């Protein structure tokens, strides 16, 4: 009987921990870190607040990518991404919705979701 109680307490604690992490995942932020890896932009989707400035810090961690620059076409922003150097970009999404970004060749992409 005691084993069953301990088992269910452990399951409840694990579920509570997972639920807390899940709520943080979609919280809009004012600071977003993005890495450029062999997989592309990581994370490829980040949540921000509409109408508030957000600073995006992009660090290219590989030379095996075409993403040697980042482009926010709707904001007319284009920044070089030197290998291993953090590049800061500050912008303000004016409305709710997606703010797309790509590499300079438009082969690797991601988006900010303004909420």
Helices and strands as residue ranges (DSSP letters): H 2-25, E 31-37, E 40-42, E 45-48, E 53-60, E 69-72, G 73-75, E 77-80, E 86-92, E 97-103, E 109-114
